[in-house]
């Protein structure tokens, strides 16, 4: 190895170390050898150091490689963890969205529940109010029947008036419903100054019921307009009254009544000095009966532009004759018929169901109109029709193929029309109707009002006045 090192360093080892002895000339060689030895030692040290350093570097490299491998594994694990964390994050986000949706839905459900609770509370309050109102109405009705049972008609009228408000509220009054909560079938209304009077078929209050109002919205029972019947008439069978005002102290009440012998329906008249009566009938026989046509009902007076009085009514129909609406002139006191009767109307349209009755005539714009009822009186098919007439004695035609007023949300089976003009000059139609779902006996027919206008030469039914 020494020679190798020497050759590498450019030193010839033979002259310096191959000759024995020496002095003088050999000293430089000795110094050279020592220098070479020192150099070799230094080189060995350096090489050792290099070897140590190389081993250290290799160790470090192995450790670095191990660390790198470990880092690679860690990185892979970290990537896996990151992927898992991202998945968890996505799941958490989805869960958060789901929780948020559930929270929103829960809030909405809470609001809905609160709203339902509030509605239920309001409904409960309304039901409590309705039950209280119903209690007031029924209590008044019971007291009324008790008064009637003891013959106290005045007390009965006062009691029934005291609970008219609660009873009317239960039946939808004020929203297109009835204006009076108790039975007032076959109504007829007249205006006298600032007051209105409504007359109706017999009930507990008497043979001819009378109501009074100052605003057409609130009605008070006055009592019985016809306390006594003529000797030829049967009690308990009076209906369809109608009143004619001749002057401030002269009124004529026309009404349907059953004769005692023979038993048939006829029309009679009574006179009075006040719209509330009492009306007195001193007749010895009916005004009109038409026995051969099944009897006569539903009288309705009419005064034309010249002041002539006419009476319209219905014959029931018999011996192959259909129900017919008639008209005939009267004397100037409204106590007797003159001339001959004229047939105005018979059933001719499907909706009429083979029936025409309850006439009410009026004139407007030079045209005469006849309102009437059609179909079966105790069904929801009962309705009001209109005809146009050349004059009070006809002829009359039907411009519509359907009723002008029929069942609706607030009423069923409207009929028995009566036309009058209110204080401001508005034409108003009074009629009776059942409440929806309460049609036919033992239910009541209630008083309704509607305004009447004109369009294209025909009447148009409007809202309540």
C-alpha positions as CSV (number, residue, x, y, z in Angstrom):
1,X,0.0,0.0,0.0
2,X,2.9,2.3,0.8
3,X,4.3,2.0,-2.6
4,X,1.1,2.6,-4.1
5,X,0.7,5.8,-2.0
6,X,4.2,6.8,-2.9
7,X,3.7,6.3,-6.5
8,X,0.6,8.3,-6.2
9,X,2.5,11.1,-4.5
10,X,5.5,10.9,-6.9
11,X,8.1,9.6,-4.2
12,X,10.8,6.9,-5.0
13,X,10.9,4.7,-2.0
14,X,14.0,2.8,-2.9
15,X,16.7,5.5,-2.6
16,X,15.4,6.6,0.6
17,X,14.8,3.3,2.3
18,X,17.0,0.8,0.3
19,X,20.4,2.0,1.3
20,X,21.8,1.1,4.7
21,X,24.0,3.6,7.0
22,X,24.7,7.0,6.1
23,X,25.6,10.3,7.5
24,X,26.1,13.5,5.7
25,X,24.7,12.7,2.4
26,X,21.8,10.6,3.8
27,X,20.1,13.3,6.1
28,X,18.0,14.8,3.4
29,X,16.7,11.5,2.5
30,X,15.8,10.8,6.1
31,X,13.9,14.1,6.3
32,X,12.2,13.2,3.1
33,X,11.2,9.8,4.5
34,X,9.7,11.5,7.6
35,X,7.9,13.9,5.5
36,X,6.5,11.1,3.4
37,X,5.5,9.2,6.5
38,X,3.8,12.3,7.9
39,X,2.1,12.7,4.6
40,X,1.0,9.1,4.6
41,X,-0.3,9.4,8.1
42,X,-2.1,12.5,7.1
43,X,-3.5,10.8,4.1
44,X,-4.6,7.8,6.3
45,X,-6.2,10.2,8.7
46,X,-7.9,12.0,5.8
47,X,-9.0,8.7,4.2
48,X,-10.2,7.5,7.6
49,X,-12.1,10.6,8.0
50,X,-13.5,10.3,4.6
51,X,-14.4,6.7,5.3
52,X,-16.0,7.7,8.5
53,X,-17.8,10.5,6.7
54,X,-18.8,8.2,3.9
55,X,-20.2,5.7,6.4
56,X,-21.9,8.6,8.2
57,X,-23.3,9.8,4.8
58,X,-24.5,6.3,3.9
59,X,-26.1,6.1,7.4
60,X,-27.7,9.4,6.9
61,X,-28.8,8.4,3.4
62,X,-30.3,5.2,4.7
63,X,-32.0,7.1,7.5
64,X,-33.2,9.6,4.9
65,X,-34.4,6.9,2.7
66,X,-36.2,5.3,5.6
67,X,-37.6,8.6,6.6
68,X,-38.7,9.2,3.0
69,X,-40.3,5.8,2.9
70,X,-42.0,6.5,6.2
71,X,-43.0,9.9,4.9
72,X,-44.4,8.3,1.8
73,X,-46.4,5.9,3.9
74,X,-47.5,8.8,6.1
75,X,-48.4,10.8,3.0
76,X,-50.4,7.9,1.7
77,X,-52.1,7.5,5.1
78,X,-52.6,11.3,5.2
79,X,-54.1,11.2,1.7
80,X,-56.4,8.4,2.8
81,X,-57.2,10.3,5.9
82,X,-57.8,13.4,3.8
83,X,-60.1,11.5,1.5
84,X,-61.9,10.1,4.5
85,X,-62.1,13.5,6.0
86,X,-63.4,14.9,2.8
87,X,-66.0,12.2,2.7
88,X,-66.9,12.8,6.3
89,X,-67.0,16.5,5.5
90,X,-69.3,15.9,2.6
91,X,-71.5,13.6,4.7
92,X,-71.4,16.2,7.5
93,X,-72.5,18.9,4.9
94,X,-75.3,16.7,3.7
95,X,-76.3,16.0,7.2
96,X,-76.1,19.7,7.9
97,X,-78.3,20.5,4.9
98,X,-80.7,17.7,6.1
99,X,-80.7,19.1,9.6
100,X,-81.2,22.6,8.2
101,X,-84.1,21.4,6.0
102,X,-85.5,19.5,9.0
103,X,-85.1,22.6,11.1
104,X,-86.9,24.7,8.4
105,X,-89.6,22.1,8.1
106,X,-89.9,21.9,11.9
107,X,-90.2,25.7,12.0
108,X,-92.8,25.6,9.3
109,X,-94.6,22.9,11.1
110,X,-94.4,24.9,14.3
111,X,-95.8,27.9,12.5
112,X,-98.6,25.7,11.0
113,X,-99.3,24.2,14.4
114,X,-99.4,27.6,15.9
115,X,-101.7,28.8,13.2
116,X,-103.9,25.8,13.6
117,X,-103.9,26.3,17.4
118,X,-104.9,30.0,16.8
119,X,-107.6,28.9,14.4
120,X,-108.8,26.3,16.8
121,X,-108.8,28.9,19.6
122,X,-110.7,31.3,17.3
123,X,-113.0,28.5,16.2
124,X,-113.6,27.6,19.8
125,X,-114.3,31.2,20.6
126,X,-116.6,31.4,17.6
127,X,-118.2,28.1,18.6
128,X,-118.7,29.4,22.1
129,X,-120.2,32.6,20.7
130,X,-122.4,30.6,18.4
131,X,-123.5,28.3,21.2
132,X,-124.3,31.3,23.3
133,X,-126.2,32.9,20.4
134,X,-128.1,29.6,19.8
135,X,-128.9,29.4,23.5
136,X,-130.4,32.9,23.4
137,X,-132.4,32.2,20.3
138,X,-133.8,28.8,21.6
139,X,-134.6,30.3,25.0
140,X,-136.6,33.0,23.4
141,X,-138.4,30.6,21.1
142,X,-139.3,28.4,24.1
143,X,-140.6,31.4,26.0
144,X,-142.6,32.4,23.0
145,X,-144.3,29.0,22.8
146,X,-145.0,29.1,26.5
147,X,-146.7,32.5,26.1
148,X,-148.8,31.1,23.2
149,X,-149.8,28.1,25.3
150,X,-151.3,30.5,27.9
151,X,-153.0,32.5,25.2
152,X,-150.7,35.5,25.7
153,X,-150.2,36.5,22.0
154,X,-148.8,39.9,22.9
155,X,-146.2,38.5,25.2
156,X,-145.3,35.9,22.6
157,X,-144.7,38.7,20.0
158,X,-142.7,40.7,22.4
159,X,-140.5,37.7,23.4
160,X,-139.9,36.6,19.8
161,X,-138.9,40.2,18.9
162,X,-136.4,40.3,21.8
163,X,-134.4,37.3,20.3
164,X,-134.8,38.2,16.6
165,X,-131.2,39.5,16.5
166,X,-129.5,36.3,17.8
167,X,-131.7,34.1,15.8
168,X,-131.0,36.1,12.6
169,X,-127.3,36.0,13.2
170,X,-127.5,32.2,13.3
171,X,-129.2,32.2,9.9
172,X,-126.7,34.4,8.0
173,X,-128.6,37.7,8.3
174,X,-126.8,40.7,6.9
175,X,-124.8,38.7,4.3
176,X,-127.4,38.1,1.7
177,X,-129.4,35.9,4.0
178,X,-132.8,36.5,5.5
179,X,-133.8,39.8,7.1
180,X,-136.2,38.1,9.6
181,X,-135.3,34.8,11.3
182,X,-138.8,33.4,11.8
183,X,-141.4,32.0,9.4
184,X,-142.9,34.5,7.1
185,X,-144.1,32.6,4.1
186,X,-145.8,34.2,1.0
187,X,-144.6,37.7,2.0
188,X,-146.0,41.0,0.7
189,X,-144.3,44.3,1.5
190,X,-145.6,47.9,1.2
191,X,-143.9,51.2,1.9
192,X,-145.9,53.9,3.9
193,X,-143.8,57.0,4.3
194,X,-140.6,56.0,6.0
195,X,-141.9,52.8,7.3
196,X,-142.2,49.3,5.7
197,X,-144.8,46.6,6.5
198,X,-144.5,43.0,5.6
199,X,-147.4,40.5,5.7
200,X,-147.2,36.7,5.7
201,X,-149.1,33.5,5.8
202,X,-150.7,32.4,9.1
203,X,-148.4,31.2,11.9
204,X,-148.4,31.3,15.7
205,X,-148.8,35.1,15.7
206,X,-152.2,34.8,13.9
207,X,-154.0,34.5,10.6
208,X,-152.0,37.2,8.9
209,X,-148.6,38.1,10.4
210,X,-147.4,41.7,10.3
211,X,-143.8,43.0,10.6
212,X,-142.6,46.6,10.7
213,X,-139.3,48.1,9.7
214,X,-137.7,51.5,9.2
215,X,-134.6,50.4,7.3
216,X,-135.5,47.0,5.6
217,X,-132.8,45.3,7.7
218,X,-134.4,45.1,11.2
219,X,-138.0,43.9,11.4
220,X,-140.3,43.8,14.4
221,X,-143.4,41.6,14.7
222,X,-146.5,43.8,15.1
223,X,-149.0,41.0,15.6
224,X,-152.1,39.7,13.8
225,X,-153.5,41.9,11.0
226,X,-156.7,39.8,10.7
227,X,-158.0,38.8,14.1
228,X,-161.3,37.6,12.8
229,X,-162.5,35.7,9.7
230,X,-165.9,35.9,8.0
231,X,-168.5,33.3,9.0
232,X,-168.1,31.4,5.7
233,X,-164.3,30.8,6.2
234,X,-162.4,28.0,8.0
235,X,-159.8,29.2,10.6
236,X,-156.2,28.1,10.2
237,X,-156.1,28.1,6.4
238,X,-155.2,31.7,5.6
239,X,-152.2,32.5,3.4
240,X,-150.6,34.6,0.8
241,X,-151.9,38.0,2.0
242,X,-151.3,41.2,0.0
243,X,-152.2,44.8,1.0
244,X,-153.4,47.7,-1.3
245,X,-153.0,51.2,0.0
246,X,-155.7,53.5,-1.4
247,X,-155.0,56.5,0.8
248,X,-153.4,57.2,4.2
249,X,-156.4,55.9,6.1
250,X,-157.7,53.3,3.7
251,X,-156.1,49.9,3.1
252,X,-157.5,46.6,1.6
253,X,-156.1,43.2,2.6
254,X,-156.5,40.4,0.1
255,X,-155.9,36.9,1.3
256,X,-156.4,33.3,0.5
257,X,-158.8,31.4,2.8
258,X,-160.6,28.0,2.8
259,X,-164.4,28.1,2.6
260,X,-166.2,25.9,5.0
261,X,-168.9,24.7,2.6
262,X,-167.8,23.5,0.2
263,X,-164.1,23.0,1.2
264,X,-162.2,24.9,-1.4
265,X,-159.6,27.6,-1.7
266,X,-161.0,31.1,-2.3
267,X,-159.9,34.8,-2.2
268,X,-161.5,37.4,0.1
269,X,-160.8,41.0,1.1
270,X,-160.8,42.9,4.3
271,X,-160.6,46.7,5.0
272,X,-158.6,48.7,7.5
273,X,-157.6,52.2,8.4
274,X,-154.0,51.4,9.3
275,X,-151.3,49.2,7.6
276,X,-151.1,47.1,10.8
277,X,-154.8,46.6,11.0
278,X,-156.9,45.3,12.4
279,X,-158.5,44.5,9.0
280,X,-162.2,43.6,9.0
281,X,-163.9,41.3,6.5
282,X,-167.6,41.7,6.5
283,X,-168.2,39.6,3.3
284,X,-170.9,36.9,3.1
285,X,-169.1,35.1,0.3
286,X,-165.6,34.9,-1.3
287,X,-164.4,37.5,-3.8
288,X,-163.4,34.8,-6.2
289,X,-163.2,31.0,-6.0
290,X,-163.2,29.4,-9.6
291,X,-164.5,26.1,-8.2
292,X,-164.5,24.6,-11.7
293,X,-160.7,25.3,-11.9
294,X,-159.7,23.8,-8.6
295,X,-160.0,27.0,-6.5
296,X,-158.3,30.4,-6.4
297,X,-155.2,31.5,-4.4
298,X,-152.3,34.0,-4.2
299,X,-154.1,37.4,-4.7
300,X,-152.0,40.4,-5.7
301,X,-153.3,43.9,-6.4
302,X,-151.8,46.2,-9.1
303,X,-152.6,49.9,-10.0
304,X,-151.7,51.0,-13.5
305,X,-150.6,54.5,-14.6
306,X,-154.2,55.6,-15.0
307,X,-155.1,54.6,-11.5
308,X,-157.1,51.5,-12.4
309,X,-157.0,48.7,-9.9
310,X,-156.4,45.1,-11.0
311,X,-156.3,41.9,-9.1
312,X,-153.9,39.1,-10.2
313,X,-154.3,35.5,-8.8
314,X,-153.8,31.9,-9.6
315,X,-156.3,29.1,-10.3
316,X,-155.1,25.7,-9.1
317,X,-156.1,23.8,-12.2
318,X,-158.6,21.0,-12.6
319,X,-160.6,19.0,-15.1
320,X,-157.7,19.0,-17.5
321,X,-157.0,22.8,-17.1
322,X,-153.4,23.7,-16.1
323,X,-152.6,26.1,-13.2
324,X,-153.2,29.6,-14.6
325,X,-152.4,33.2,-13.6
326,X,-155.3,35.6,-14.1
327,X,-156.0,39.3,-14.0
328,X,-159.2,41.3,-13.7
329,X,-160.1,44.9,-13.1
330,X,-161.7,46.1,-9.8
331,X,-163.8,49.0,-8.7
332,X,-162.1,52.1,-7.4
333,X,-162.5,50.9,-3.8
334,X,-160.9,47.5,-4.4
335,X,-163.9,45.7,-3.0
336,X,-165.4,44.1,-6.1
337,X,-164.2,42.7,-9.5
338,X,-165.5,44.2,-12.7
339,X,-165.4,43.1,-16.3
340,X,-164.1,39.6,-17.1
341,X,-160.9,37.8,-16.1
342,X,-158.0,37.4,-18.5
343,X,-155.6,34.5,-18.5
344,X,-152.0,35.8,-18.4
345,X,-149.8,32.8,-17.9
346,X,-149.7,29.0,-17.9
347,X,-146.8,26.6,-17.4
348,X,-144.7,26.2,-20.6
349,X,-141.0,25.8,-19.6
350,X,-139.3,22.8,-18.0
351,X,-138.0,24.6,-14.9
352,X,-141.6,25.5,-13.9
353,X,-142.5,21.8,-13.3
354,X,-146.1,22.3,-14.5
355,X,-146.7,25.1,-11.9
356,X,-147.1,28.9,-12.1
357,X,-148.3,30.9,-9.1
358,X,-147.6,33.8,-6.7
359,X,-148.0,36.7,-9.3
360,X,-146.7,40.2,-8.7
361,X,-147.1,42.9,-11.4
362,X,-145.4,46.2,-11.9
363,X,-144.7,48.8,-14.6
364,X,-141.4,50.5,-15.5
365,X,-140.3,52.4,-18.6
366,X,-143.6,51.9,-20.3
367,X,-143.3,48.1,-20.0
368,X,-145.4,45.9,-17.8
369,X,-143.7,42.9,-16.1
370,X,-145.1,40.0,-14.2
371,X,-143.0,38.1,-11.7
372,X,-144.3,34.7,-10.6
373,X,-143.2,31.4,-9.0
374,X,-142.7,28.0,-10.6
375,X,-142.2,24.4,-9.7
376,X,-143.0,22.6,-6.4
377,X,-143.2,25.0,-3.4
378,X,-141.6,22.7,-0.9
379,X,-138.5,21.8,-2.9
380,X,-135.2,23.6,-3.8
381,X,-136.4,23.6,-7.4
382,X,-139.0,26.3,-6.6
383,X,-137.9,29.6,-8.3
384,X,-139.0,33.0,-9.6
385,X,-139.6,33.7,-13.2
386,X,-140.5,36.9,-15.1
387,X,-142.8,37.6,-18.1
388,X,-143.3,40.8,-20.1
389,X,-147.0,41.9,-20.8
390,X,-148.5,44.3,-23.2
391,X,-150.7,45.6,-20.4
392,X,-152.3,44.6,-17.1
393,X,-154.6,42.2,-18.9
394,X,-151.9,40.7,-21.1
395,X,-151.0,39.1,-23.3
396,X,-147.8,38.1,-21.6
397,X,-144.7,36.3,-22.9
398,X,-141.7,34.7,-21.3
399,X,-138.4,36.3,-22.5
400,X,-136.2,33.9,-20.6
401,X,-136.0,30.1,-20.8
402,X,-135.0,29.9,-17.1
403,X,-135.9,31.5,-13.8
404,X,-134.7,35.0,-12.9
405,X,-134.1,34.0,-9.3
406,X,-133.2,30.4,-8.2
407,X,-131.5,28.6,-5.3
408,X,-128.1,29.8,-4.3
409,X,-125.5,29.7,-1.5
410,X,-127.7,31.6,1.0
411,X,-131.1,30.3,0.1
412,X,-133.1,27.4,-1.4
413,X,-136.4,27.4,-3.3
414,X,-137.1,31.2,-3.5
415,X,-140.7,32.1,-4.4
416,X,-143.8,34.2,-3.8
417,X,-142.4,37.4,-5.2
418,X,-143.7,40.8,-4.1
419,X,-142.4,44.1,-5.7
420,X,-142.4,47.5,-4.0
421,X,-140.5,50.8,-4.2
422,X,-138.4,51.9,-1.2
423,X,-138.0,55.4,0.2
424,X,-135.1,56.4,-2.1
425,X,-137.1,55.1,-5.1
426,X,-135.3,51.8,-5.5
427,X,-137.4,48.8,-6.8
428,X,-137.1,46.0,-4.3
429,X,-138.2,42.3,-4.6
430,X,-139.4,40.6,-1.4
431,X,-139.7,36.8,-1.4
432,X,-139.5,33.8,0.9
433,X,-137.0,31.0,0.7
434,X,-135.7,28.1,2.8
435,X,-132.2,28.0,4.2
436,X,-129.9,25.6,2.3
437,X,-130.2,22.1,3.8
438,X,-133.5,23.0,5.6
439,X,-136.0,22.7,2.8
440,X,-139.6,21.6,3.4
441,X,-141.7,21.0,6.5
442,X,-141.1,21.4,9.4
443,X,-138.6,24.1,8.4
444,X,-139.5,27.8,8.0
445,X,-139.7,29.9,4.9
446,X,-137.9,33.2,5.7
447,X,-138.1,36.7,4.4
448,X,-135.5,37.8,1.9
449,X,-135.0,41.1,0.0
450,X,-133.2,41.9,-3.3
451,X,-132.9,45.1,-5.3
452,X,-134.1,45.1,-8.9
453,X,-132.6,47.1,-11.8
454,X,-133.0,46.9,-15.6
455,X,-130.7,46.0,-18.4
456,X,-131.6,45.5,-22.1
457,X,-135.2,46.0,-21.3
458,X,-135.4,43.2,-18.7
459,X,-135.2,43.3,-14.9
460,X,-132.0,42.3,-13.2
461,X,-131.8,40.9,-9.7
462,X,-129.2,42.7,-7.5
463,X,-127.9,42.4,-4.0
464,X,-129.9,43.0,-0.8
465,X,-130.9,46.7,-0.3
